[in-house]
Amino acid sequence: MLLLGSVTVSFLSCGAYFNQPVTTTPARIGEITPKTKVLDSLPLPEKPVIVGVYNFKDQTGQYKSVENGSTFSTAVSQGATTMLIKALEDSKWFTPIERENLSHLLNERNIIRSTREEFSRNDPQASTILPPLLFAGVLLEGGVVSYDSNILTGGAGARYFGVGGAAQYRQDRLTIYLRAVSTSNGKILKTVYVSKTVLSQAVDASLFRYVSFQRLLEVETGFTKNEPVQLAMKDAIETAVHSLIVEGVEDGLWKTAGGEEDDSKLVAAYQKVRQDEESTLLYGRKQRSELLTNTFQVSGIATLFNGDFGNKKFAGGGIVGYQYRFKPHWSLVLSGSYLYFEGGNRFSKEYMSGELNLDYTFLPYDHISPYVYGGVGGIFDLHTTEPSLAENTTAIKFQYGLGVKVKVGPRMDLALFAENNITLSDAIDEVINGKRDDYYYNFGLGLHYSFGSRKN
C-alpha cells in the first residue's frame, strides 16, 4: 500500500517532473485560474456597480513556514487589493475606482489644476475645471483572515533490495472574507467567506546496488512541487467575487441584463454548487444533507464454510434485509440469507438463515463510512441427506462483521463487508467430528436504498 501510494502521487505529479526547467524563461502574461474562466462567462449585468476598495489586506500576521531558522517573509502576498480589483474588472459586473492610493490621485489632480491656472493667465479662454471624481455606491471590505500551515501532512514510501521511492505532501489553508457595504447608509449588504488549500509535494526515487565486487551503482531522482500562494489567493478572491455577484442577484441587490430568466438560471446553478461545497467538511469529507429512517438492502455474497472437511471452498449466496435507523449512529437490521456451502470432495448443501443485528455506523453523515455490526440468528437446513442429523443441521448462530459504505446516489449506498458466523452445531456439514462447532464466513457486496422519514 505504501508503494502504491508513492507511485500514485508520482504519476499525479508527473507533469512537473517532465517539464523541469533547464534554461531561463522570459516574462509571460500571468496564469489564469479555473475561476477566472467562470468570471469571464458570467452574463452581463443590467448596470455595472461602481465600487471602491480602500484596503483588502493580509490580516493574518502569519510568516512563511520554514524547516530551520526563522524568516520575516509573510506567508501570503501583500497585494490582495490589486488582485481583488483585477477580479472585479474581469467580472464586468463592477466599475472599480481608485481608492487604495487616493492621496496620489488627489495630488496629481492638484498639479493639473495648478498647471492649468498658470496657462490660463495667458489664455483667459482656457478652462481650469477638472471633471468630478466618481464616487462609489458600494465599498468592498475584508481581507485574508487566516493562513493555517500544515493542516495535513503525510506520505508513503517503500524500499526493497536497494530500490525504493517515497512521496510526501503538505497542505496549508488560507481563508478570506469579502463584504459589500452601502455608502449611503453604511449597511452591510452581503458577506461571503471562501477558503483555499495550498498543496506542496515531494517525490523521490533511488537505486542503491552493488553490480559487482567493489562496484556500487547509486541513482537518485525526484522533485518538489509547491502550489504558488499567489495563485491560490487569486483563485480564492475570484471565487469570493463570483459568490458576491450571484448572492447579490439572489438577494435582489443587482440584476443581469437578461432579466429574471437569466437571474434564475445563474442562482440555480450556484445553489447547486454551494449545497455541495457546504456539505463538504475540512479535509474534503463529503457530508450527507440528511439521514433517512428506513433502508432496504440486497447483497451478493461469497461463502467460505469451515467445518470438518479439510478442503475449504468458496461458494455463493445472497442476502435481503431491512434496516431501521433509530439513532444517527445506531440501527437494527433484520435480514434473510440464502447460503450455498461446498467443502471436501463432494459436500455441497443449501441453507437459509435469518439474522437480527445491531449496526453501528462510525460516520453516518459522511459519503464514505466504516461500520460494524453483530447479532443473533438461526441457520435452517433446506434438505438433508442424513435424516439422523436433521435436527442438528438447524441451529442458532451468532454473527459479527465489519464493512464500509460508499454513497453512490441521493438515496443509494454501495456496501462492502465481511462477517463471521458461529453456529451452535457441529453437524451443519452432516459430519460430527471433534469438539468445535461449524462456522462460516460471508464476503459481500450490496446495495442499500434508503427511504422514509428523516433522522437527525
Secondary structure, 3 states (H helix, E strand, C coil): CHHHHHHHHHHHCHHHHCCCCCCCCCCCCCCCCHHHHHHHCCCCECCCEEEECCCCEECCCCECCCCCCCCCCECCCCCHHHHHHHHHHHHCCEEEECCCCHHHHHHHHHHHHHHHHHHHCCCCCCCCCCCCCCCCCEEEEEEEEEEEEEEEEEEEEEEECCEEEEEEEEEEEEEEEEEEEECCCCCEEEEEEEEEEEEEEEEEEEEEEEEECCEEEEEEEEEEEECCHHHHHHHHHHHHHHHHHHHHHHCCCCCECCCHHHHHHHHHHHHHHHHHHHCECHHHCEECCCCEEEEEEEEEEEEEEECCCCCECEEEEEEEEEEEECCCCEEEEEEEEEEEEEECCCEEEEEEEEEEEEEEECCCCECEEEEEEEEEEEEEECCCCCHHHCCCCCEEEEEEEEEEEEECCCCEEEEEEEEEEEECCCCCCCCCCCCCCCEEEEEEEEEEEEEEEECC
